[in-house]
Amino acid sequence: MKVEYAIVIKNKTRLESLTERFNTKAQAKFYIESVGGNFQDYVDEHDTFHHSLDLIQKKLIGVVKHKLVDRSFLTSFIFNHEHLVIVVGQDGLVANTAKYADNIPIIGVNPDISRYDGVLLPFNTDDFLLGVEDVLAGNYLSITSNLAEAQLNDGQRLLAFNDLFIGPLSHTSARYIIQYNNQTERHSSSGVIVSTKSGSTGWLSSLYNMSFNMQSFLNKNNNAKKRKPVLNDKQLMFVVREPFSSKTSETNLCLGVITHDNCLELESLMPQGGVIFSDGIEKDFLHFNSGTVVKIGLAKEKAILIQKK
């Protein structure tokens, strides 16, 4: 496989974000300690991350040219199929990157195995070069994940690796018309979550936890076991959050599975404050206000996540 550059994606550490907020490291330290926080934990995390990042870059020298890209530039960075992507950070950074790196191999590197679970980070600083060499040789083991897509009636679109949120910008009610499986309802809710298979252990699972505990409380003699949502790679699941029943809103159409043949459609009834964002990145959003119709389905883009052999 021809690889022109390895694109190393990283995010700011908590210490770097705090220093930006308070102008200096000393002022950040004063603030954290004044509220009883452990500032040394921020420093240790920062130092460990940058030690790992420096080590990764040094090991890449002589193997492949590389560029360092901060997460804040992901939305404008132009990836191509002569790139190899190396994500150094938490699992969420892999999800954020995957929706911009269509069908480009992604190597997830855990920079701090004592701190991060690393579900999407199979490599560490000791063995990530094995993944790089496998990709360069065109002989690699990978998992291919389908993405979700929000397509607006004005042509705009947004992809999601884990999940999409469609709803209000703040803690108010979202008002919209929902169409699914030849059914239509008017809704007032806290918004709609659409999850991929990859994201089904995240936000979607928390909704299941809430529902299960409420049912357990109301039915104390019910011995039902908690179940997690199970999706295959060609399915999405939508859940309506906190649907409200009134004279003008219904609550029957609140959960379903989306496939290539069965999409979800929402029409906004909100004059302002409606948004669609993905994978928890609120700054990268589409407006979802009156007159906007969005179709939710499976995207043609895919994420290729390199695995250890």
N, C-alpha and C positions, 0 to 999 in steps of 0.2 A: 504494500500500500504506500503510495506517495504521500508523505507528510512534509509540508513546507515549514510549519511552525507548530509547536506545542503552545496552546493558550492556557496559561495558568490563571485560574479564577480564584480570587480571595475576597474576603470581606473585612471591614474594619473590626478591630477588637473592641470589646466594651470599654477598655481604657482609652482607646483612640476616640471613640464617640464621646466619652465623658470629657476628655481634654478639649475637643471641639466645642462642646457645650459650655464649659467653664473657662475657656481660653488658655489655661495653663494646667499642667499636671498637678502643681501644688494646690491650686484652687479646687481641682477635682478631689484631691485627697482630703482637703479640709471639709468639703461638703459631705463626702461619704462617711468620714469618721465622726462628723458632728451629728449625724443621724444614727450613729451606732453601727455602721456598716464596717465590713472588713476590707479595707482598701488593698491590702496585700494580696487578697485573692484575685483582684483585677490585674495587679502587676504580674503575678505568677502566670495567670492565663495568657496575658500579652506576651510575656517572655517565652513561654513554651511554644506558642503559635509561631512567633517570628523565628525562633530557632529552627522549627520544622520547615517553615517556608524557605529560609536561607539554605537549609540542607537540600531541599528538593531542587532548588535552582542550581546549586553547585553540581549536583549529580546529573542534571540535564546537560550541562556543558560537555561537549564532545559527543553527545548522543543525538541531540536534535536542538535546533534553534528554538527559543521560546520568548514569549511576550507575557508580561504580567498585566492583568486586567482586573480592576476593582468591580465589585458587584454593581456599583452605582452606574457603570457604563454598559451594563448588559443590554439594556433596551435599545441602545444605538450602535452597539458593536456589530460589525458584519462578519459572520462566520462563513467559512466555505469548506468544501469537502477535501481540502488539502491541509486542514487543521486537525489536530488532536487536542482534546480538551482535558485538562487536569484540574479538578476542583479540590481546593484545600480549605477545609472548613467543616461546618456541621452539615447534617443531612439536608436541612432546608436549602442550603446553597446549591446542592445538586439538583433539587427540584426547580429552583429558580433558574438555573442555567439550562436545564434540559429543554425548556420550551423555546429557547432561542437557538439551540444547536441541533437543528433537525438532521437526524440520521448521521450525526458525527459522533464517533466513539468518545465516551466520557469515562475518565478514570477518577474515581472518588478516593481521596487520600485523607485519612483521619490524622490530624496533626496533634491530637492530644487524647490518646486512648484511655487515659484515666478519667477523662471528663465527658467525652462524647460517646453515645451508644454506637454510632456508625453503621446503621442499618443499610445505608446507601454508600458506605465508605469501606469497601472490602480491603483496601490497601493501606499501608502505613509508610513512613519514611524509609523503612528498611527494605521493603519489597516492591514499591510502586514501579521501579524501573523494569521489573519483569513484565508488568502490564504494558508499559511503553514499548518494550522490545517486541512483544507479541503483536501489537497493533502495527508497528513498523514492518513486521514480517508478514502481515496479512493473515495471521494464524492465531486468532484470539477467541476466547470464550466470552459470551455476552448474554445479557438479558435485554430483550426489546420490549419497551413499554409504550402502549398507545396513550395519546394525550386527549384531553377534552378540548372542545372548541366552542366559543361563544361567537356567533355570527350575527351582526346587527343588520337591519334593513337598509342602512346607508353604506354597507360594504365593510365597515370596520370589523375587526375580529381580535379575539384574545384567546391564547392557549393556556392550558393548565396541565401540570404534571400530576398534582395531587387533587386539587379541588378548585371549583369556582364558587364565588359568592355573588348572588344577585339580590340586591335589597337596598336599604337606606344607608346613607352616609353616616348618620348618627343613630342614637338609640330612639328611633321613632318607628312608626309602622310603615311598612312597604305596602303599596296598593298596586295591584296588577291583575291582569287576566291571564290565567294559566290554561294551556291546552296540551293534553297528553292522551294518547290512546283513544282518540275520538271523543274525548270528554272536555268540557270547558267550564271553568268556574271563575268567579271574582274573589280575590283574596285580600285579606288584611293580615299581615304576618310580620315577623322579624327578618324575613328574607328566605331565600332558597339556597341550600348547599347542594352542589353537584360533585360527586366524588368519582375518581378513577379507581381501578384496582389498587394501584400504588398508594393512593391516599386513603384507602378504606380503613387502615389502622390508625388514622389520625383524627381529623375533625369529625368524620362520619361516625367513628367508633364512640366518640364522646356523646353524640346524640343518642346512640343506642344505649349507652350507660345511663343517661338521664331518663330515657323512657323505661328502661328495665327497673330502675330504682323507684320510679313513681308507681309502676304497676305492682311492685313488691310491697310497697307501703299500703296501697289500697286493697291488695289481696294477700293478706298476711298468711293465709293457709295455702297459697299457691307455691308449689315446689319447683316451678320452672327454673331451668338453668340459664344463666346468661349466655347469649350467643353473639358472636361477632358477625358483621356483614361479610358475606363471601361473594366476590365478583370474579368473573373471568376477564381476560384481557380485552375482550370485545364488548364489554358492558360498562356503563356508568350507572350510578344510582343517585336519584335526587330525593331530598328530604326538605319539607317546608318547616321552618322553625316557628314555633309558637303561633300556629294559625288561630285566628280569632273568628268566632261565629257570631254573626249579627244579621240584621235585616238585609244588609247589602254585601255580606261576605260569607262564604261557605268553607267547610273544612273536610270535605270528603276526598279531595284529590291532593294528597299530601305526601305520597311516597311512590316511587316507581323505578323501573329499570329502563335505561336508555340503550338502544342498540343502533346499528347502521340503518335499520328499517323502521325505527320508532323513536323519533326525536322529541324533545320538549320545547315548547314555545311559550314565551312570556311577552305580554304587551304592557308597558308601563302606564300607570294611571297617576303618576306622581309629577306634579308640575316642576319640582326641583328636588335635588338631594338624592336621586337614585344613582346607584353605581354598580358596576360589575368589576370585580378584581379576582386575581387568581393566586393561589399558593401563599396567601397571607401578605402579599405585597400591595398595600393600599395605595401607594404612590403611582403605581402603574395600573390605571383603571380606565374603563369606558363609562361615559355618562349613560344613565338609564332613566331618562325622563319622559314625560308625556309625548306620545308619538313614536317612541322607540319600540321596536319589536326585536326580540333576540331569539334565535334558534340555537339550542344546545344539543350537541352531538359529538360523535367521535371525530377527531381531526385526522387528516391524512399524514401529518407529521408524526414521527416516532422518536423515542429516546433510546439510544444504544448505550447500555451501562456495562462496562468491561468488568469481568469477574476473574477471580483467581482460578487457575487450572488445577 
